[in-house]
């Protein structure tokens, strides 16, 4: 329901955006742009008392929509894989051309960039390197939490596990998604 996963050869896990999010973006962005073009056309005609408002709003919002379309355009590639996870002791997380070993993760979190309003995965490694993986807002907070908890958490180093346990509230995640962490002998929950 929350994760659009494709399990490849071996343990390879490919995470894609949800089909609902793809549909929402494919409809919302072009319809908004076409709507603003219509408002611009009505403003240019000067047949209404509100024509100056139409012109002003279209001159403000058309560049914003074009800017957004340019940032989100890579998300529309059919079959776009947002994140590839190779679970295991020597596992890796790959996003685009960026790759991080799971054992090297110090901290991992999900945030929204203010410049383009796009959700990103930020991975900070033990050696201080920061890796950003764009998700084009196709992955929700809950889907990110489940993905990390299910496929990455079991192979993290102990320090990263403690940090992740502080970040995630499994009770709230269970109430929202019915996800329950599989119990292992070394899993400790610090709540």
ABEGO torsion letter per residue (X at the ends): XABBBBBBBEABBBBBBBAAAAAAAAAAAAAAAAAAAAAAAAAAAGABAAAAAAAAAAAAAAAAAAAAAAAAAAAABBGBBABBBBBEAABBBBBEABBBBAAABABBBBBBBAAAGBBBBBBBBAAGBBBBBBAGGABBAAAAAAAAAAAAAAABBAAAAAAAAAABBAAAAAAAAGBBBBBBAABBBBX
